[in-house]
Amino acid sequence: MDYGGATLEYNDAYTVIAKGTSVMTYYDQHVHTHFSFDSEAQFADYLRQTGNPFVTTEHLEMSNPDDHGGDNTPAYAEYVAEEDTLQRRFPNQLLRGIEIGYYAPRLDAIRRYLAAGDYDLTLLSFHHDGHYDYQDEHFLTVDLEQHVRGYYAAMLAGIRQFGDFDVLAHFDYGLRVLDVAPTQLADWAGDTLREILRVIIEQNVAFELNTKSMYRWHDAPLYDMVLDWYLELGGKLLTLGSDAHASDKFESDFAAARALLTRHNVHELATFRRHVPTIVAI
């Protein structure tokens, strides 16, 4: 690939594009279209907004409580065909991604679906417990501390069991509808979260800053704290994703998230192609 004469640095895990070059602009790493069960967004409406590479991360959600326990599996052949058609209309490099909704009882089915496709980017998420999506109002009725402890214990077990993914998405998903202060999260799940971070660092898995969580669900203070932990543990792979389900949310609040990263002295983010991260200066 031509990077305009920029110097590239390599290590065992990823490629770094030298700072100060203009060869690549960072682009959204968490986007949904109508190939996700909860979106009607069209590729073209996103592509009209950017000339950068573009990736979508469509939902793979087995036994989805929001669909009466049904399996939400993106129509892969149609997905590839639509990207191929769009590639003839738009200059963007079009990449393929998927957001895996982890659910332990359906792990074999998840793996079978993934093995039949070819992706550039895989996100791993923890969206439901088999009975309720974690954004369901049911969780307003449960014991808060018990829920927080249980959610992160399940996440730790899941990332250890699943293993093969690129990005841990919206670590706070199970808290979105709840009011959890940073001090509470630290007291109830700090040790577990640090272990989660250690595991993903060891696996060269990126940690996502999800701007939907941060600014629409008001969880930026949680990200502020956990990002500190991640950096203290030696983490280097970070992604920024809007979690857009409509084209007007594409790259939403990226400026605010970049400002938060700058306060943490973070000046680089990762993008993915064929599961290989490239580090891009921001």
C-alpha positions as a Markdown table, in Angstrom:
| # | Residue | x | y | z |
|---|---|---|---|---|
| 1 | Met | 0.0 | 0.0 | 0.0 |
| 2 | Asp | 1.3 | 3.5 | -0.9 |
| 3 | Tyr | 1.6 | 5.7 | 2.2 |
| 4 | Gly | 2.9 | 8.7 | 0.3 |
| 5 | Gly | 6.5 | 8.2 | 1.3 |
| 6 | Ala | 5.8 | 8.0 | 5.1 |
| 7 | Thr | 8.1 | 5.9 | 7.2 |
| 8 | Leu | 6.4 | 2.9 | 8.7 |
| 9 | Glu | 7.5 | 1.2 | 11.9 |
| 10 | Tyr | 6.7 | -2.4 | 12.7 |
| 11 | Asn | 6.5 | -4.6 | 15.7 |
| 12 | Asp | 5.1 | -8.1 | 16.2 |
| 13 | Ala | 1.6 | -6.9 | 16.7 |
| 14 | Tyr | 0.9 | -3.9 | 14.5 |
| 15 | Thr | 2.0 | -1.2 | 12.1 |
| 16 | Val | 2.6 | 2.4 | 13.0 |
| 17 | Ile | 2.3 | 5.2 | 10.6 |
| 18 | Ala | 4.8 | 7.9 | 11.4 |
| 19 | Lys | 3.5 | 10.9 | 13.2 |
| 20 | Gly | 3.3 | 14.1 | 11.3 |
| 21 | Thr | 2.3 | 12.5 | 8.1 |
| 22 | Ser | -1.1 | 13.1 | 6.4 |
| 23 | Val | -1.3 | 9.7 | 4.8 |
| 24 | Met | -4.2 | 8.5 | 6.9 |
| 25 | Thr | -7.1 | 10.1 | 8.8 |
| 26 | Tyr | -8.7 | 8.3 | 11.6 |
| 27 | Tyr | -12.1 | 6.8 | 10.9 |
| 28 | Asp | -15.0 | 5.4 | 12.9 |
| 29 | Gln | -14.5 | 1.8 | 14.1 |
| 30 | His | -18.1 | 1.1 | 15.3 |
| 31 | Val | -20.9 | 1.7 | 12.8 |
| 32 | His | -24.1 | -0.1 | 11.9 |
| 33 | Thr | -26.3 | -0.3 | 8.8 |
| 34 | His | -29.5 | -2.0 | 7.8 |
| 35 | Phe | -27.6 | -5.3 | 8.0 |
| 36 | Ser | -28.0 | -4.9 | 11.8 |
| 37 | Phe | -31.3 | -5.9 | 13.3 |
| 38 | Asp | -31.7 | -2.5 | 15.1 |
| 39 | Ser | -30.7 | -0.1 | 12.2 |
| 40 | Glu | -32.2 | 1.1 | 9.0 |
| 41 | Ala | -29.1 | 3.1 | 8.0 |
| 42 | Gln | -27.9 | 3.0 | 4.4 |
| 43 | Phe | -24.2 | 2.7 | 3.4 |
| 44 | Ala | -24.5 | 5.5 | 0.9 |
| 45 | Asp | -25.7 | 8.0 | 3.5 |
| 46 | Tyr | -22.5 | 7.4 | 5.5 |
| 47 | Leu | -20.3 | 7.4 | 2.5 |
| 48 | Arg | -21.5 | 10.8 | 1.3 |
| 49 | Gln | -20.0 | 12.2 | 4.5 |
| 50 | Thr | -16.4 | 10.9 | 4.1 |
| 51 | Gly | -13.7 | 10.0 | 1.7 |
| 52 | Asn | -11.9 | 7.9 | 4.3 |
| 53 | Pro | -11.9 | 4.1 | 4.5 |
| 54 | Phe | -15.2 | 2.9 | 5.9 |
| 55 | Val | -16.1 | -0.1 | 8.0 |
| 56 | Thr | -19.3 | -1.3 | 9.4 |
| 57 | Thr | -19.7 | -3.6 | 12.4 |
| 58 | Glu | -23.0 | -5.4 | 12.0 |
| 59 | His | -24.7 | -7.1 | 15.0 |
| 60 | Leu | -24.3 | -10.8 | 15.4 |
| 61 | Glu | -26.7 | -11.5 | 18.3 |
| 62 | Met | -27.7 | -15.1 | 19.2 |
| 63 | Ser | -30.8 | -15.7 | 21.3 |
| 64 | Asn | -31.5 | -12.0 | 21.4 |
| 65 | Pro | -34.0 | -11.1 | 24.1 |
| 66 | Asp | -34.9 | -7.9 | 22.0 |
| 67 | Asp | -36.0 | -10.3 | 19.2 |
| 68 | His | -38.0 | -12.8 | 21.3 |
| 69 | Gly | -34.9 | -15.0 | 21.7 |
| 70 | Gly | -34.2 | -15.1 | 18.0 |
| 71 | Asp | -30.9 | -15.2 | 16.3 |
| 72 | Asn | -29.8 | -12.0 | 14.5 |
| 73 | Thr | -27.3 | -12.9 | 11.9 |
| 74 | Pro | -26.3 | -10.5 | 9.2 |
| 75 | Ala | -27.0 | -11.7 | 5.7 |
| 76 | Tyr | -23.3 | -12.1 | 4.7 |
| 77 | Ala | -23.7 | -12.7 | 1.0 |
| 78 | Glu | -25.9 | -9.7 | 0.6 |
| 79 | Tyr | -23.6 | -7.6 | 2.7 |
| 80 | Val | -20.6 | -8.5 | 0.5 |
| 81 | Ala | -22.6 | -7.9 | -2.7 |
| 82 | Glu | -23.8 | -4.5 | -1.5 |
| 83 | Glu | -20.3 | -3.4 | -0.6 |
| 84 | Asp | -19.1 | -4.6 | -4.1 |
| 85 | Thr | -21.8 | -2.5 | -5.8 |
| 86 | Leu | -21.0 | 0.5 | -3.7 |
| 87 | Gln | -17.3 | 0.2 | -4.4 |
| 88 | Arg | -18.0 | 1.0 | -8.0 |
| 89 | Arg | -19.8 | 4.2 | -7.0 |
| 90 | Phe | -17.7 | 5.5 | -4.1 |
| 91 | Pro | -13.9 | 6.0 | -3.9 |
| 92 | Asn | -13.7 | 4.9 | -0.2 |
| 93 | Gln | -11.9 | 1.7 | 0.7 |
| 94 | Leu | -14.8 | -0.5 | 2.0 |
| 95 | Leu | -14.0 | -2.9 | 4.8 |
| 96 | Arg | -16.1 | -5.5 | 6.6 |
| 97 | Gly | -16.7 | -5.8 | 10.3 |
| 98 | Ile | -18.9 | -7.5 | 12.8 |
| 99 | Glu | -20.0 | -6.9 | 16.4 |
| 100 | Ile | -20.2 | -10.2 | 18.2 |
| 101 | Gly | -22.7 | -10.3 | 21.0 |
| 102 | Tyr | -21.1 | -12.8 | 23.4 |
| 103 | Tyr | -23.5 | -15.4 | 24.9 |
| 104 | Ala | -21.8 | -18.4 | 26.3 |
| 105 | Pro | -24.6 | -21.0 | 25.7 |
| 106 | Arg | -24.4 | -20.2 | 21.9 |
| 107 | Leu | -20.7 | -20.0 | 21.5 |
| 108 | Asp | -20.5 | -22.8 | 19.0 |
| 109 | Ala | -23.2 | -21.2 | 16.8 |
| 110 | Ile | -21.3 | -17.9 | 17.0 |
| 111 | Arg | -18.1 | -19.5 | 15.9 |
| 112 | Arg | -19.8 | -21.4 | 13.0 |
| 113 | Tyr | -21.2 | -18.1 | 11.7 |
| 114 | Leu | -17.9 | -16.3 | 11.9 |
| 115 | Ala | -16.0 | -19.1 | 10.2 |
| 116 | Ala | -18.2 | -18.7 | 7.1 |
| 117 | Gly | -17.3 | -15.1 | 6.6 |
| 118 | Asp | -14.2 | -12.9 | 6.1 |
| 119 | Tyr | -13.9 | -9.7 | 8.2 |
| 120 | Asp | -11.4 | -6.9 | 8.7 |
| 121 | Leu | -12.6 | -6.0 | 12.2 |
| 122 | Thr | -14.3 | -7.9 | 15.0 |
| 123 | Leu | -15.8 | -6.3 | 18.1 |
| 124 | Leu | -16.8 | -8.3 | 21.1 |
| 125 | Ser | -19.7 | -7.0 | 23.2 |
| 126 | Phe | -21.7 | -8.2 | 26.2 |
| 127 | His | -25.3 | -7.1 | 25.4 |
| 128 | His | -27.6 | -9.6 | 27.2 |
| 129 | Asp | -27.9 | -12.3 | 29.8 |
| 130 | Gly | -30.2 | -14.6 | 27.9 |
| 131 | His | -33.3 | -13.1 | 29.4 |
| 132 | Tyr | -32.9 | -9.3 | 29.0 |
| 133 | Asp | -30.8 | -6.9 | 27.1 |
| 134 | Tyr | -28.8 | -4.9 | 29.6 |
| 135 | Gln | -30.5 | -1.7 | 28.4 |
| 136 | Asp | -33.8 | -3.1 | 29.5 |
| 137 | Glu | -35.6 | -1.3 | 32.3 |
| 138 | His | -35.6 | -4.7 | 34.2 |
| 139 | Phe | -32.1 | -3.7 | 35.4 |
| 140 | Leu | -33.5 | -0.7 | 37.2 |
| 141 | Thr | -35.1 | -3.1 | 39.6 |
| 142 | Val | -32.0 | -5.3 | 40.5 |
| 143 | Asp | -29.5 | -4.8 | 43.2 |
| 144 | Leu | -26.9 | -2.3 | 41.7 |
| 145 | Glu | -23.8 | -3.7 | 43.4 |
| 146 | Gln | -24.6 | -7.3 | 42.6 |
| 147 | His | -25.4 | -6.4 | 39.0 |
| 148 | Val | -22.1 | -4.5 | 38.5 |
| 149 | Arg | -20.0 | -7.3 | 40.1 |
| 150 | Gly | -21.8 | -10.0 | 38.0 |
| 151 | Tyr | -21.6 | -8.1 | 34.7 |
| 152 | Tyr | -17.8 | -7.7 | 34.9 |
| 153 | Ala | -17.3 | -11.3 | 36.2 |
| 154 | Ala | -19.2 | -12.5 | 33.1 |
| 155 | Met | -17.2 | -10.2 | 30.9 |
| 156 | Leu | -13.9 | -11.5 | 32.2 |
| 157 | Ala | -15.0 | -15.1 | 31.8 |
| 158 | Gly | -16.2 | -14.3 | 28.3 |
| 159 | Ile | -13.1 | -12.7 | 27.0 |
| 160 | Arg | -11.0 | -15.6 | 28.4 |
| 161 | Gln | -13.3 | -18.1 | 26.7 |
| 162 | Phe | -13.7 | -16.4 | 23.4 |
| 163 | Gly | -10.2 | -15.2 | 22.8 |
| 164 | Asp | -10.2 | -14.4 | 19.1 |
| 165 | Phe | -11.4 | -10.8 | 18.5 |
| 166 | Asp | -9.9 | -7.4 | 17.8 |
| 167 | Val | -11.7 | -4.9 | 20.0 |
| 168 | Leu | -13.5 | -4.9 | 23.4 |
| 169 | Ala | -16.5 | -2.7 | 22.7 |
| 170 | His | -18.3 | -0.4 | 25.1 |
| 171 | Phe | -17.1 | -1.9 | 28.4 |
| 172 | Asp | -19.9 | 0.0 | 30.1 |
| 173 | Tyr | -22.8 | -1.4 | 28.1 |
| 174 | Gly | -24.3 | -3.2 | 31.1 |
| 175 | Leu | -24.3 | 0.1 | 33.0 |
| 176 | Arg | -25.9 | 2.4 | 30.4 |
| 177 | Val | -29.3 | 2.6 | 31.9 |
| 178 | Leu | -28.0 | 2.8 | 35.5 |
| 179 | Asp | -26.4 | 5.5 | 37.6 |
| 180 | Val | -23.0 | 4.2 | 38.6 |
| 181 | Ala | -20.4 | 6.6 | 39.9 |
| 182 | Pro | -16.7 | 6.0 | 39.2 |
| 183 | Thr | -16.1 | 5.4 | 42.9 |
| 184 | Gln | -18.8 | 2.7 | 42.9 |
| 185 | Leu | -17.4 | 1.0 | 39.8 |
| 186 | Ala | -13.9 | 1.1 | 41.3 |
| 187 | Asp | -15.1 | -0.3 | 44.7 |
| 188 | Trp | -17.3 | -3.0 | 43.2 |
| 189 | Ala | -15.5 | -4.1 | 40.1 |
| 190 | Gly | -12.1 | -2.4 | 40.0 |
| 191 | Asp | -10.1 | -5.5 | 40.4 |
| 192 | Thr | -12.1 | -7.4 | 37.9 |
| 193 | Leu | -11.9 | -4.6 | 35.4 |
| 194 | Arg | -8.1 | -4.4 | 35.8 |
| 195 | Glu | -7.9 | -8.1 | 35.1 |
| 196 | Ile | -10.1 | -7.6 | 32.0 |
| 197 | Leu | -7.7 | -4.9 | 30.8 |
| 198 | Arg | -4.6 | -7.2 | 31.5 |
| 199 | Val | -6.2 | -10.0 | 29.5 |
| 200 | Ile | -6.9 | -7.8 | 26.4 |
| 201 | Ile | -3.5 | -6.2 | 26.6 |
| 202 | Glu | -1.9 | -9.6 | 26.6 |
| 203 | Gln | -4.1 | -10.7 | 23.6 |
| 204 | Asn | -3.3 | -7.5 | 21.6 |
| 205 | Val | -7.0 | -6.6 | 21.7 |
| 206 | Ala | -7.9 | -2.9 | 21.5 |
| 207 | Phe | -10.0 | -1.1 | 24.1 |
| 208 | Glu | -12.8 | 1.0 | 22.6 |
| 209 | Leu | -13.9 | 4.5 | 23.6 |
| 210 | Asn | -17.5 | 4.4 | 22.6 |
| 211 | Thr | -18.8 | 8.0 | 22.1 |
| 212 | Lys | -22.5 | 6.9 | 22.4 |
| 213 | Ser | -21.8 | 5.6 | 25.8 |
| 214 | Met | -19.6 | 8.5 | 26.8 |
| 215 | Tyr | -21.8 | 11.4 | 25.7 |
| 216 | Arg | -25.4 | 10.1 | 25.0 |
| 217 | Trp | -25.4 | 7.8 | 28.1 |
| 218 | His | -23.2 | 10.1 | 30.1 |
| 219 | Asp | -20.6 | 7.5 | 31.0 |
| 220 | Ala | -17.5 | 9.7 | 30.1 |
| 221 | Pro | -16.4 | 9.8 | 33.8 |
| 222 | Leu | -16.3 | 6.0 | 33.8 |
| 223 | Tyr | -14.2 | 6.0 | 30.6 |
| 224 | Asp | -11.9 | 8.7 | 32.1 |
| 225 | Met | -11.1 | 6.5 | 35.1 |
| 226 | Val | -10.8 | 3.1 | 33.2 |
| 227 | Leu | -8.6 | 4.7 | 30.5 |
| 228 | Asp | -6.2 | 5.7 | 33.3 |
| 229 | Trp | -6.1 | 2.1 | 34.5 |
| 230 | Tyr | -5.6 | 0.8 | 30.9 |
| 231 | Leu | -2.6 | 3.1 | 30.3 |
| 232 | Glu | -1.1 | 2.4 | 33.7 |
| 233 | Leu | -1.2 | -1.3 | 32.8 |
| 234 | Gly | 0.7 | -0.6 | 29.6 |
| 235 | Gly | -2.2 | -0.6 | 27.1 |
| 236 | Lys | -1.4 | 0.9 | 23.7 |
| 237 | Leu | -4.3 | -0.1 | 21.4 |
| 238 | Leu | -7.3 | 2.2 | 21.5 |
| 239 | Thr | -10.1 | 2.7 | 19.1 |
| 240 | Leu | -12.8 | 5.3 | 18.8 |
| 241 | Gly | -16.3 | 4.3 | 17.7 |
| 242 | Ser | -19.6 | 6.2 | 17.5 |
| 243 | Asp | -21.8 | 3.1 | 17.7 |
| 244 | Ala | -23.9 | 4.9 | 15.0 |
| 245 | His | -27.1 | 3.2 | 14.0 |
| 246 | Ala | -28.2 | 6.2 | 11.9 |
| 247 | Ser | -26.1 | 8.2 | 9.5 |
| 248 | Asp | -26.5 | 11.4 | 11.4 |
| 249 | Lys | -24.6 | 9.8 | 14.3 |
| 250 | Phe | -21.5 | 8.9 | 12.3 |
| 251 | Glu | -18.4 | 10.0 | 14.2 |
| 252 | Ser | -20.6 | 11.8 | 16.7 |
| 253 | Asp | -18.7 | 13.5 | 19.6 |
| 254 | Phe | -15.3 | 12.6 | 18.2 |
| 255 | Ala | -13.9 | 16.0 | 19.0 |
| 256 | Ala | -14.9 | 15.7 | 22.7 |
| 257 | Ala | -13.4 | 12.2 | 22.8 |
| 258 | Arg | -10.2 | 13.4 | 21.2 |
| 259 | Ala | -9.9 | 16.1 | 23.8 |
| 260 | Leu | -10.3 | 13.5 | 26.6 |
| 261 | Leu | -7.6 | 11.4 | 25.0 |
| 262 | Thr | -5.3 | 14.4 | 24.8 |
| 263 | Arg | -5.8 | 15.1 | 28.5 |
| 264 | His | -4.5 | 11.5 | 29.0 |
| 265 | Asn | -1.5 | 12.2 | 26.7 |
| 266 | Val | -2.9 | 9.8 | 24.1 |
| 267 | His | -2.1 | 10.9 | 20.6 |
| 268 | Glu | -2.6 | 7.7 | 18.6 |
| 269 | Leu | -5.5 | 5.4 | 17.8 |
| 270 | Ala | -5.9 | 2.0 | 16.0 |
| 271 | Thr | -7.8 | 1.1 | 12.8 |
| 272 | Phe | -8.1 | -2.5 | 11.6 |
| 273 | Arg | -7.7 | -4.2 | 8.2 |
| 274 | Arg | -7.8 | -8.0 | 8.0 |
| 275 | His | -7.6 | -8.0 | 11.8 |
| 276 | Val | -4.2 | -6.2 | 11.8 |
| 277 | Pro | -4.2 | -2.8 | 13.6 |
| 278 | Thr | -2.6 | 0.2 | 12.2 |
| 279 | Ile | -1.7 | 3.0 | 14.6 |
| 280 | Val | -2.7 | 6.4 | 13.3 |
| 281 | Ala | -1.7 | 9.8 | 14.8 |
| 282 | Ile | -4.6 | 12.0 | 15.8 |
